[in-house]
Amino acid sequence: MSDAWPAICTLLFLGLLLVLIIRYQLNAFAALLVVSIGLGLGAGLTPLVVLDTISRGVGDIMRGVAIILALGAMLGRILDATGAAEVIARTLVKAFGPARASLAILLAAYLIGIPVLFNVGFLVLIPIMWRLQRETGQSLLHFVLPLCFSLGVTHSLVPPHPGIVGAVKSLAGDNSGRVMVETIIFGALMGVPLALFGWLGPGRWWARRQFVEVPPHLSAPRSPAEPTGNAARPLPSFLSCVAIVTMPLFLSILGFALELQKEHLPGWMLAPLAHREFIAGWPPLHIAAPLAWLQFLGHPTMALLVPTGLAFLWLGIGRGMSRGQLAKIAGDALQDVGGVLFLFGAAGGFMQVIQATGAGQYIAERFRDLPLSPVLVCYLVSVLMRIALGSATASILTASAILKRFAEDMPGQETLLVLAVANGVTFMTQPADSGFWMVKEYCNLSVHDVMIRFNSCRILMSLLGLALLLTAEWLLRS
């Protein structure tokens, strides 16, 4: 019973968290903080350890998302303020028609989401979803659900996202190179039917029954007397807008592709360009190798910083906006994400306390010993990690660490097991996940909407993925 107590506490305090937010409408940041402290104390951690654990969790999540969240918000704001989001929205509606614009979003978000983190892709594209809602008058759900489903699937199933990359390294061992390539191919292919099913099935059913408008506190609609940019100037071209939006995709792909092919690159790409003293008495000049610079540009921070800077120069200054206007846009963007960032931090603290109690590992180990299909075991362990920890990346990494010895006894099935773990974390989202609050705030939904309706869609998508993997396992055995 003592070993199971942290797991029992986790379930009890998750329920308390939902009651505090939904029933008593307590501020989500305060509720997460209170529940994190209560869980830590209830599970047996000492008071000072509880506070230190929460602080480390907040710091870890802030370190991982703060810069990306800020840059994504600024890029989203400049796209909205200069009319770039409007250009893309109108072009999509015109090309596909209002009834099929959601499919265009599904495809675009899927391609962008392969190399780009969920938070980044979401922040870059959400202004376009807001503009489409205003242009068409349809429920915002018609546009944000395809966006969330595509980005969520690719974030979990397709490298170079950190969670599944870690799963490959943990579960594949010496075969990591082969398994990585197979995971990229089969993960990308597997995600397509999941995203399509999620939107065309339960997603569209929900969107037709609930009307949701753009959140007014994040993006107030402009009146005709207050046009974006300069009224005397035409809106930017569609190609220039798409180039800015897709630049994070191409930079990230470049960085990851070079990392995969590092062993096969010519020597000149690996050697420093300069490392010598040009002036006596001065420090030697060091210029890194071309590969290092290209990987630098492909890092998520730079992959977002470069297009953000170009958007301010190209779409802003290049079209007549003043430095004061651009400074206000950047400042407003940071204010927009301030509250969301605090929620992210509180969710990170909650997740860290769950990890420190050992609740998730206890539950996973109980399932690992059951006489079930290897794919089903990996899936169930991953689902439990997602329920317990919240974060998709943390859940994949933790589940992979638990299943490492299990996978060593299954040679030749590494890719299936990796995808089973990755698919398991698509099962749902919960308040310990930063993405939960992003979907709630930016999509103008309630906690009940995300917990029940949004998660219902995610669960059905995840079960479809499990069915595909079990079918593949059966075919390999027969």
C-alpha positions in Angstrom: 0.0 0.0 0.0 2.9 2.4 0.8 4.3 2.0 -2.7 0.9 2.8 -4.2 0.2 5.8 -2.0 1.9 8.4 -4.3 -0.2 7.2 -7.3 -3.4 7.4 -5.2 -2.5 10.9 -4.1 -1.8 12.0 -7.7 -5.3 10.8 -8.8 -6.9 12.5 -5.8 -5.2 15.8 -6.3 -5.8 15.8 -10.0 -9.5 15.6 -9.2 -9.2 18.3 -6.6 -7.5 20.6 -9.2 -10.4 20.2 -11.6 -12.9 20.9 -8.8 -11.0 24.1 -7.7 -10.9 25.4 -11.3 -14.3 24.3 -12.6 -16.5 24.4 -9.5 -15.0 27.2 -7.5 -13.4 29.1 -10.4 -10.1 29.5 -8.6 -7.4 31.1 -10.7 -5.6 28.3 -12.6 -2.1 29.4 -11.6 -3.1 29.6 -7.9 -4.9 26.2 -8.1 -1.9 24.5 -9.7 0.4 25.9 -7.0 -1.9 24.9 -4.1 -2.4 21.4 -5.5 1.3 20.9 -6.2 2.1 21.7 -2.6 -0.7 19.5 -1.3 0.4 16.6 -3.5 4.0 16.8 -2.5 3.1 16.9 1.2 0.5 14.2 0.9 2.8 11.9 -0.9 5.5 12.2 1.8 7.9 14.8 0.6 9.3 17.1 3.2 8.0 20.7 3.1 11.3 22.3 1.9 11.7 19.5 -0.7 8.2 20.3 -2.0 9.0 23.9 -2.5 12.4 23.2 -4.1 10.8 20.6 -6.4 8.1 23.1 -7.6 10.8 25.8 -8.2 12.9 23.4 -10.3 9.8 22.4 -12.3 8.9 26.0 -12.9 12.5 26.8 -13.9 12.7 23.8 -16.3 9.5 24.6 -18.2 10.4 28.3 -18.4 13.8 27.6 -19.7 12.3 25.4 -22.4 9.4 27.5 -23.6 9.9 31.2 -22.5 12.0 32.4 -25.4 10.0 30.3 -27.9 6.7 31.5 -26.5 7.8 35.2 -26.6 9.1 34.9 -30.2 6.1 33.0 -31.4 3.8 35.6 -29.9 5.7 38.5 -31.6 5.7 36.7 -34.9 2.0 36.0 -34.5 1.3 39.7 -33.6 3.2 41.1 -36.6 1.5 38.7 -38.9 -1.8 39.9 -37.6 -0.9 43.6 -37.5 0.5 43.9 -41.0 -2.3 42.0 -42.6 -0.2 39.0 -43.4 -2.6 36.7 -41.5 -5.5 38.3 -43.4 -3.8 37.6 -46.8 -3.3 34.0 -46.0 -6.8 33.6 -44.6 -8.5 35.2 -47.6 -6.3 33.2 -50.0 -7.2 29.9 -48.3 -10.9 30.7 -48.3 -10.8 31.7 -51.9 -8.8 28.7 -53.1 -10.6 26.0 -51.1 -13.9 27.7 -50.3 -15.2 28.2 -46.8 -16.4 24.6 -46.5 -12.9 23.2 -47.2 -10.7 25.8 -45.6 -10.3 23.5 -42.6 -8.7 20.8 -44.7 -6.2 23.3 -46.0 -5.4 24.2 -42.4 -5.0 20.5 -41.5 -2.5 20.0 -44.3 -0.5 23.2 -43.7 -0.3 22.6 -40.0 0.8 19.0 -40.5 3.7 20.0 -42.7 4.7 22.9 -40.5 4.3 20.7 -37.4 6.8 18.0 -38.5 9.9 20.0 -37.5 8.3 22.7 -35.4 7.3 22.3 -31.7 3.6 22.4 -30.9 3.9 25.7 -29.1 5.8 27.4 -31.9 3.5 26.2 -34.7 0.4 27.1 -32.7 1.5 30.6 -31.9 2.6 31.3 -35.5 -0.6 30.0 -37.0 -3.3 31.0 -34.4 -3.6 34.6 -35.8 -4.6 33.1 -39.1 -7.2 31.0 -37.4 -8.6 34.1 -35.7 -8.7 35.9 -39.1 -10.5 33.0 -40.8 -13.1 33.0 -38.0 -13.8 36.7 -38.6 -13.8 36.3 -42.4 -16.2 33.4 -42.5 -18.3 33.9 -39.4 -18.0 30.2 -38.6 -17.2 28.8 -35.2 -13.5 29.2 -34.3 -13.5 25.4 -33.7 -13.7 24.8 -37.5 -10.1 26.2 -37.7 -8.4 25.6 -34.4 -9.3 21.9 -34.1 -7.6 20.9 -37.4 -4.6 23.1 -36.3 -4.4 21.4 -32.9 -4.9 17.9 -34.2 -2.2 18.2 -36.8 0.3 19.9 -34.6 -0.4 17.5 -31.7 0.1 14.4 -33.8 3.3 15.5 -35.4 4.7 16.7 -32.1 4.4 13.2 -30.7 4.9 10.9 -33.6 7.5 12.5 -35.9 11.2 13.3 -35.2 12.9 15.8 -34.7 10.6 16.5 -31.8 12.6 15.9 -28.6 10.3 13.3 -27.0 10.3 10.8 -29.8 14.0 11.4 -30.6 14.7 10.5 -26.9 12.4 7.4 -27.3 14.4 6.2 -30.3 17.7 6.6 -28.5 16.4 4.8 -25.4 14.5 1.9 -27.0 16.6 1.3 -30.2 20.0 1.1 -28.6 22.7 0.4 -31.3 20.0 0.4 -34.0 19.1 4.1 -33.4 20.1 5.2 -36.9 17.9 2.8 -38.7 15.0 3.1 -36.3 15.2 6.9 -36.5 14.8 6.9 -40.3 11.9 4.3 -40.0 10.2 6.4 -37.3 10.3 9.5 -39.5 8.8 7.7 -42.4 6.2 5.6 -40.6 5.4 8.2 -38.0 4.7 10.8 -40.6 2.5 8.3 -42.6 0.7 7.1 -39.5 -0.2 10.7 -38.4 -2.1 11.5 -41.6 -5.1 9.2 -40.9 -5.1 10.2 -37.3 -5.3 13.9 -38.0 -7.9 13.4 -40.8 -10.1 11.1 -38.6 -9.8 13.5 -35.6 -11.1 16.4 -37.7 -13.6 14.8 -40.1 -15.0 12.6 -37.3 -15.5 13.9 -33.7 -13.9 17.3 -34.4 -16.3 18.4 -37.0 -19.2 17.0 -35.1 -18.2 19.2 -32.1 -17.5 22.3 -34.2 -21.1 22.1 -35.7 -22.6 22.1 -32.2 -20.7 24.9 -30.4 -20.0 28.4 -31.7 -16.8 29.9 -30.4 -15.5 33.4 -31.2 -12.0 34.8 -31.2 -10.8 35.5 -27.6 -11.3 39.3 -27.3 -8.6 39.7 -24.6 -5.9 38.3 -27.0 -6.9 39.7 -30.4 -9.5 42.4 -30.5 -11.1 42.8 -33.9 -10.2 46.0 -35.8 -12.8 48.4 -37.1 -12.7 49.5 -40.8 -11.4 52.9 -39.6 -8.3 51.3 -38.0 -6.7 49.2 -40.8 -3.6 47.2 -40.2 -0.4 48.6 -41.4 -0.6 51.6 -43.7 -4.0 52.2 -45.4 -2.3 53.7 -48.5 -0.2 50.5 -49.0 -1.5 47.3 -50.5 -1.4 44.2 -48.3 1.7 42.0 -48.6 1.8 39.3 -51.2 0.7 35.8 -50.4 4.1 34.3 -51.3 5.9 36.7 -48.9 3.5 35.8 -46.1 3.8 32.1 -46.7 7.6 32.4 -46.8 7.6 34.0 -43.4 5.2 31.4 -41.9 7.0 28.4 -43.3 10.6 29.6 -42.6 10.7 27.9 -39.2 9.8 24.7 -40.9 12.6 24.8 -43.5 15.3 26.0 -41.0 14.3 23.2 -38.6 14.4 20.6 -41.3 17.8 21.8 -42.4 19.3 21.5 -38.9 17.8 18.0 -38.3 18.8 16.7 -41.8 22.4 17.8 -41.3 22.5 16.1 -37.9 21.3 12.8 -39.4 23.9 13.0 -42.2 26.7 14.3 -40.1 28.9 11.2 -40.6 28.6 11.5 -44.4 29.3 15.2 -44.8 32.6 16.3 -46.5 35.4 17.4 -44.3 35.2 21.1 -45.2 31.8 21.3 -43.5 33.1 19.9 -40.3 36.3 22.0 -40.0 36.4 25.5 -38.4 36.6 28.3 -40.9 39.2 30.1 -38.9 41.1 29.6 -35.6 44.3 31.7 -35.6 45.8 34.9 -34.4 45.6 37.6 -37.1 46.9 40.5 -34.9 49.8 40.0 -32.5 48.6 40.3 -28.9 44.9 39.9 -29.7 42.9 36.8 -28.9 42.7 34.3 -31.8 39.8 34.7 -34.2 37.5 31.6 -34.1 34.9 31.0 -36.7 33.0 27.7 -36.3 32.5 25.1 -39.1 29.8 25.5 -41.7 27.9 22.6 -40.1 27.8 24.3 -36.7 26.4 27.5 -38.2 23.7 25.6 -40.1 22.8 23.7 -37.0 22.7 27.0 -35.2 20.1 28.3 -37.6 18.1 25.1 -37.3 17.8 25.3 -33.5 14.2 26.0 -32.5 15.2 29.4 -31.0 16.9 30.6 -34.2 14.4 29.0 -36.5 11.8 31.3 -34.9 14.0 34.3 -34.3 15.1 34.7 -37.9 11.6 34.8 -39.4 10.4 37.0 -36.6 13.1 39.5 -37.3 12.5 39.3 -41.1 8.8 39.8 -40.5 9.4 43.0 -38.5 11.8 44.3 -41.2 10.1 43.0 -44.4 6.4 43.3 -43.4 6.8 46.1 -41.0 9.5 48.6 -41.8 9.5 47.6 -45.5 5.8 48.6 -45.7 6.1 51.9 -43.9 5.5 51.1 -40.2 7.3 53.2 -37.7 9.7 51.9 -35.1 7.3 53.1 -32.4 4.5 51.0 -34.0 6.7 47.9 -34.1 7.9 48.4 -30.6 4.2 48.5 -29.4 3.4 45.4 -31.4 6.3 43.6 -29.7 5.3 44.9 -26.3 1.7 43.9 -26.7 2.8 40.4 -27.8 4.8 39.9 -24.6 1.8 41.1 -22.5 -0.4 38.6 -24.3 1.7 35.7 -23.3 2.5 36.8 -19.8 -0.4 35.1 -18.1 0.0 32.0 -20.3 3.7 31.8 -19.4 2.9 31.8 -15.7 0.4 29.0 -16.3 3.1 27.0 -18.1 5.4 27.5 -15.1 2.8 26.3 -12.6 2.1 23.3 -14.8 5.8 22.5 -14.9 6.0 22.7 -11.1 3.0 20.3 -10.8 4.7 17.9 -13.3 7.9 18.0 -11.3 6.2 17.1 -8.1 4.4 14.2 -9.8 7.8 12.9 -11.0 9.4 13.4 -7.6 6.7 11.3 -5.8 7.3 8.3 -8.2 3.6 7.9 -8.9 3.9 7.5 -12.6 6.7 5.0 -12.5 4.8 2.9 -10.0 1.7 2.7 -12.2 3.7 2.0 -15.3 5.7 -0.9 -13.7 2.5 -2.6 -12.7 1.3 -2.7 -16.3 4.7 -3.8 -17.7 4.4 -7.1 -15.9 1.0 -8.0 -17.5 0.9 -10.7 -20.2 -0.1 -8.4 -23.0 1.0 -7.6 -26.5 4.4 -5.7 -26.5 2.8 -2.9 -28.5 -0.2 -2.7 -26.1 2.1 -2.7 -23.1 4.2 0.2 -24.5 1.0 2.1 -25.3 -0.6 1.6 -21.9 2.6 2.6 -20.1 2.8 5.8 -22.2 -0.9 6.6 -21.6 -0.4 6.3 -17.9 2.7 8.5 -18.1 0.7 11.2 -20.0 -2.1 11.0 -17.4 0.3 11.2 -14.5 2.8 13.8 -15.8 0.9 15.9 -18.3 3.8 16.9 -20.6 4.0 14.9 -23.8 7.8 15.2 -24.0 8.3 14.2 -20.3 5.8 11.3 -20.7 7.6 9.9 -23.8 11.0 10.1 -22.1 9.8 8.7 -18.8 7.9 5.8 -20.5 10.9 5.0 -22.7 13.2 4.9 -19.7 10.9 2.4 -18.0 10.5 0.3 -21.1 14.2 0.2 -22.1 14.9 -3.3 -20.7 11.5 -4.5 -22.1 12.4 -3.3 -25.6 15.8 -5.1 -25.5 14.0 -8.4 -25.5 12.1 -7.5 -28.7 14.8 -7.2 -31.4 13.4 -6.1 -34.8 10.3 -4.5 -33.3 12.0 -1.3 -32.1 10.1 1.0 -34.5 6.8 -0.4 -33.6 7.5 0.0 -29.9 8.7 3.6 -30.3 5.6 4.5 -32.2 3.4 2.8 -29.6 5.0 4.9 -26.9 4.7 8.1 -29.0 1.0 7.3 -29.9 0.2 6.7 -26.2 1.0 10.3 -25.3 -1.5 11.6 -27.8 -4.2 10.0 -25.6 -5.2 13.2 -23.8 -4.0 16.4 -22.3 -4.5 17.5 -18.7 -3.9 20.6 -16.5 -0.3 19.6 -15.8 0.4 20.1 -19.5 1.3 23.6 -20.7 -0.5 22.8 -24.0 -3.7 22.4 -22.1 -3.7 26.0 -21.1 -2.6 27.2 -24.5 -5.5 25.5 -26.2 -7.9 26.8 -23.5 -6.7 30.4 -23.7 -6.1 30.9 -27.4 -9.1 28.9 -28.5 -11.4 30.6 -26.1 -12.5 27.4 -24.5 -13.4 26.5 -20.9 -11.6 23.9 -18.8 -14.6 21.6 -19.2 -14.4 22.0 -23.0 -10.7 20.9 -23.1 -11.0 18.2 -20.5 -14.2 16.5 -21.9 -14.7 17.5 -25.5 -11.2 18.1 -26.8 -9.9 15.0 -25.0 -12.7 12.9 -26.4 -11.4 13.7 -29.9 -7.8 13.0 -28.8 -8.8 9.6 -27.2 -10.5 8.4 -30.3 -7.5 9.5 -32.5 -5.1 7.7 -30.1 -7.2 4.5 -30.2 -7.2 4.5 -34.0 -3.4 4.8 -33.8 -3.3 1.8 -31.5 -5.5 -0.2 -33.9 -3.1 0.6 -36.7 0.0 -0.5 -34.7 -1.7 -3.7 -33.4 -2.6 -4.5 -37.0 1.0 -3.9 -38.1 2.3 -6.1 -35.2 -0.1 -8.9 -36.2 1.0 -8.7 -39.9 4.7 -8.9 -38.9 4.0 -12.0 -36.8 2.0 -13.8 -39.4 
